[in-house]
Amino acid sequence: MKCLALLCLLVLAAPAHAATPEQRYLELRDRYIAKFSKAAENDETSRQHDAALNELAGVLRGLVGPVAIKGLPAEGKSNADTLFKGDSGFGHLDGLGFASEGDKLQAVVTTMALLKHWLREHREDGMPQETGAAFKSDRFYYQAIQDSAFAKYAELPVTKPASASAAVAVLGVRGNGDLKGPPHEIDVVAIHASLPRSLRRYFRWQILGGKELDVTNLDRHQRQSVRLAVLGL
């Protein structure tokens, strides 16, 4: 039996200003995309590509500030993990990505400006342009985070922290080909004015009868119960 995989996306809301750091990041990213999409594939290009991703990750760290999530690496990488237009996975949401061993727990931290820019870039792919609608769309969790497709089974009732302006949680299945079988992934998105002291609380939901469950600490039997309970709603 598969265990539930857990993904959290935290969006930092901030007022817009002219010539924002996000705009400078996007200009740098686009220059690298133009460069590598025309470059010959060889070891030197690969080395330069890795260096470019590291540079972009450094800029993102300056945008979102320090991030500490128990169970995840202290230093995030660029969630947009390829700058070659033809590569599988090109066009992921710009932000800092964190992942545990085996990718059972993942988190992405970005800003509202980068999120809205990304939504506009994917308008022609059928991506909803309003954030609330996007967060409830299968397309968002497919195109923003990982290479494999995602099918949503249900929305989960999430306990929104008082300091967050929005929070959405969905249960679904991810994979390639025919997406059937029991769901094995929970994705949660929260919009917050600033980075909270602890991101651990974004991995908690009210699922049954107001009982709070921390999915990251459930044993195998409890995980199965959560799946069955949600499917029975």
N, C-alpha and C positions, 0 to 999 in steps of 0.2 A: 504493500500500500504506500502510495506517495504521501509525503508530508506536505503540509501547506507551505508554499513559498510566500514570502511577505515583502512587499515593496512599498516604500513611502516616498512621496514627492512633497517637498515643502517649498512653497512659493513665497518669497519675501516681497511684500507690498511696500512701495516707496513712491514719493511724489516725483513727477517727471520734470526734468530740467533740460535745457538746451545742451547739446554736446555732452550727453551723459557718458559715464564710463562704459555702459552697455553699448552705446553706439561705437565707441572706440574699439571695444572688443569685437563687435560684428564686422567692422571694417578690416581688422586684422584677420579675422577668420575667413572673410571673403577673399582677401588677397591670397591666403594660403590655399583655399579651394581652387582658385583660378590657376595658381602655380602647379599644384599637384595633379589636377585633372588633365593637364597637358604634358606632364613629365613622363619620361620613359621609366619603366619599372626595373629597378636594379637596386643593389645594396645601398648605394649612396642616397638614392631617392628615399628608400625606406628609413635610413638614418635621419635624414632631414625631416621626414614626415613625423617620426617619433619625437624629434626635438620641437617641432611646431606644436604638437599636441601638448607637450609639457609646458611650452610657453603659454598656450591658451589656458591650460589648467591653472597656471600661476596667476593669470589675469582674473580668472573666475574666483580664485581664493580671495583676491583683493576686493571683489564685488560682494561676496556673500559673508566674508569674515570667517573666523575660526568655527569649526563644526566638530562636535564631540558626540558620538553615538556609541553606546556600549555594544560591544560585539562586532563593530565595524572598524576598518583601518582609520587611523587618525588623519591621514592625508588623502583627500579625494582626488580622483582623476577626471578628465574631461568626459562627460557623458556622451558628447558627440565624438565618437571614437574613430572616425575615419574622415579624411578630407578629400578622398577620391570619389568623384561623383558616381562612378560606375560600381562602387563597392556595395555589397550587401550591408545594410545598416546605415548607409549614408543618410544624413538628415535628422538624426536623433535630436531631441531637445537639448539646447545649450544649458549646461549646468554642471555642478560638481557631482560625480557619481561615487558611491561607496558600495562595497559588496563584501559579504562574508564568504568564507570558503564554501565552494559549491553553489554560491549565489542563492542560498536559501533566504537570506535577508539582504535586501538592497534598499538604498535610499538615494534620492537625487534632490539637490538643493539648487534652486534657481531664483531669479528675480521676476517680478511681474512684467517688467519691460521686455525681458528676454522671452518670457512665455508668450506674450501677445505678439511679438515679432514672429515667433515660431508658428503660431496659429495662422498668421497671415501668409507665411511662406507655404503652408500646406492647405490653403483655401481650395485650390483646384483639385486636391486629393479627396475632397468631400469632408474636410475637417470642420466641425462647428467652430464659429468665430467667437461665440460667447463662452466665457470660461466655464460657467456652470454646466452648459450643455456638453462642452468638450470633455469635462471630467466624468461624464456619464456615458461616453461614447467608446465603443470597442476600438475604434480607429486611434483614439488618443493613446491607449496603453500599448497598442501595436507600434505605432510610428514614433512615439516619443521616447520609449525606453529600450526596447529590445528588438532583435531581428525577426523573431518568430511571431506568428499571428496570435491574436487574443480574442476569445469569445466570452462575453459577460454573461454570467448566469443570473446574478441578482445584485441589487444594491443592498449594502448592509447599513443598519442604523448606527451611525457613528456619534460618539459623544464629543461634541465640538468644544475645545477649550474656550473659555470666555474671551481670551485675547486674540483668538483667530476669527477672521471674518467669514471663512467658509471652510467646510470639511466634507469630503465625500469618500466613501469606501465601497469597493465593488469586489465581488467574488467571481472568479472565472477560471477558464482553462487556457493554457498556452501551448502552442506546438506548431508543427508543420503538417500540412495535409488536412485530413478530415478531423476537425476538432470535436471529438466525442469523448464520453467518459466523465467520471466525477471531477468536479472542479478542484484545483489544487493550488490556486494562487489568490491571495488577497492583496489588492492595491488600495492605498489610501492617499488622498491629496488634501493638503491644508494650506490655506493662505494666511500668512501671519505678518503683522506689521514689522516685526524684527525677529531675529533668530532667538527662539526660546532657550532657556537654560538647559532643558532636557528634552531631547526629541523622542525619548523612550515612550512618552505618553501618547504619541501619535500612533502607537501600535496597540491601542486598546479600544474595544468596542462594546456596546450594549447589544448582546445578541439574543438572549432568551430571558424573558420575564424581568428585564432590568438587571440581570446578573452580569457583572463585568468580568470579561475573560481577557487575559493577556495571552494572545495566540503564540507568542514566541516562547512561552513556558509550558505549553500544553504537552501532555504525553500522547502517545499514539492513539489510545482509546478516546481521549478527549478531542483530539483533532477530528477523528471520524465522527464523533457526536456533533461537532460544530458543522461539518459538511452536511450531515443528514438534516440537522435542524434548519439550516438555511434553505436547503432544497425543499423542505416541507412548508415553508412560509406561503 
